[in-house]
Amino acid sequence: MKLSVIIPVYNEEQDLGNCLNSLKNQTLKAEIIIVDDGSTDKTLEIAEKFKVKILKQLHKGPGAARNLGARIAKGDILIFVDADMTFDRDYLKNLVKPFRDKRIIGTTHAREIASNRDNIWSRCWGLVRVSKKDDVKIFRAIKKSEFLRLGGFDSKYGYADDQTFWFKYKIKPVFAEALCYHKNPSSLGEVYRQSIWIGASLDNL
C-alpha cells in the first residue's frame, strides 16, 4: 500500500515547517506533495528545504489544490491534511489501518486536539474535537481510484470541500483511531476571517 499526503498551502510560513517535520517522523512513510495556492510569503522556501514534491497553481482555493495533487500522486491511498496540523507518530499507520477491509473506500481521524491550547482565542474556539461515528463526513484518506471516479472535491463548497462526497453522494468515510493536532485561530482577526469563510461555505450548501 503506497501513501501520498497532499497539503494545500497558502501563506503558511508560520506552520508548514512543523507540519512537515511531523510527517517526516511518521512510523509509516509516504510521498508528500505540497500544492501552493499562490503564496506571497516564504511558504515555498520552507517547502523546498524538506525536499518534498511541490506543485503550483493560481489562487483557486484548497479544493482545487487537493485535486491537482491527487492527479499526480503515486500512492494508492490519498491523504489530505492541512499545513496547520501536526500528528501523533502513528497517525498515518492508524488512519489507513481500516483499508485492510477491501470494501473500505475512505477514512477520517477520530480525535483532533488544539495545538495552541495556551492561547485565549484558541480556547474559545474549542480545545478537543472527538468525531462521532454517525456524524463523520470529512475524508482524510481515500483510495485514489475512488477519489478520481467520484470526480474529486468540489471547490464550490469552500471550507467544506472535503465533505463533497457526502453532499453529492451521501458517502461517509470510516472512523479510524488516529490522532492529530490542529492549530486553532489565535487572534480575534483570525477568528473573524475563519468564521466568514465558514459562513460563506454554508451558504453554498
Disulfide bonds with the S-S distance in Angstrom:
none
